[in-house]
Amino acid sequence: MQTVGSDKRSSVAAPKRVAVVLACVLSVALIGATGAHAQTGGAAPGGTSTTPTTTPTTPTTSPYTQVFPVPGAHSFGDGFGAGRGHRGADIMAACGEPLVSISWARVVYIGTHRRAGNYMVLRYKKLKQDYAYMHLAGPPVVRMKQKVAPGQLVGYVGDTGNASTCHLHFELWVGRWYRGGRAVDPMPHLLNWDSYS
């Protein structure tokens, strides 16, 4: 069927345009994401261990999925090497915002430290990487040795330890955290995960 003032090409292209517009609208609805300065440093192992009481989960299906650790509104603060032994990147977000596991991993450290505040470290054994989450509002909602999935709730943004505002200090270590591994700049990975999470 052809409408007045149109040709065959436009009547065929119209459904395609509608499909593209719908795909764009759905993409925008599914992908929700927005510098600041925050004092922080690293924490060495040996903080006080805690045992949480809840373990909510939002599992994903792919074994290779990695997601951004702060699913809510956020911006970026100090980056890798910003001084004072800053071995990670600061992700600025409101206190109480959820924090999620970026990948399949196992909880290998939970503790408190005067600089890191409440913190935890996740290990992704297949990639030989550790991920440190620091300045959590309280103890993580996961327990030691627990396996976690990408997108699973692990804690909440806070300002504990040596932090001047609410944020997540995120570190990416190749090898083991403080046990023969080395911290690398996580920003390229964070920007990648943020682009589709």
Secondary structure, DSSP 8 states (H G I E B T S, - for coil): ---TT--HHHHHHHHHHHHHHHHHHHHHHH--------------S-------S-------S-TT----S--SS-EE-S-TT-STT--SEEEE--TT-EEE-SSSEEEEEEEEETTTEEEEEEEEGGGTEEEEEEEESSS-SS-TT-EE-TT-EEEEBB--SS-SSSEEEEEEEESSTTTT-EEE--HHHHHHHHHH-
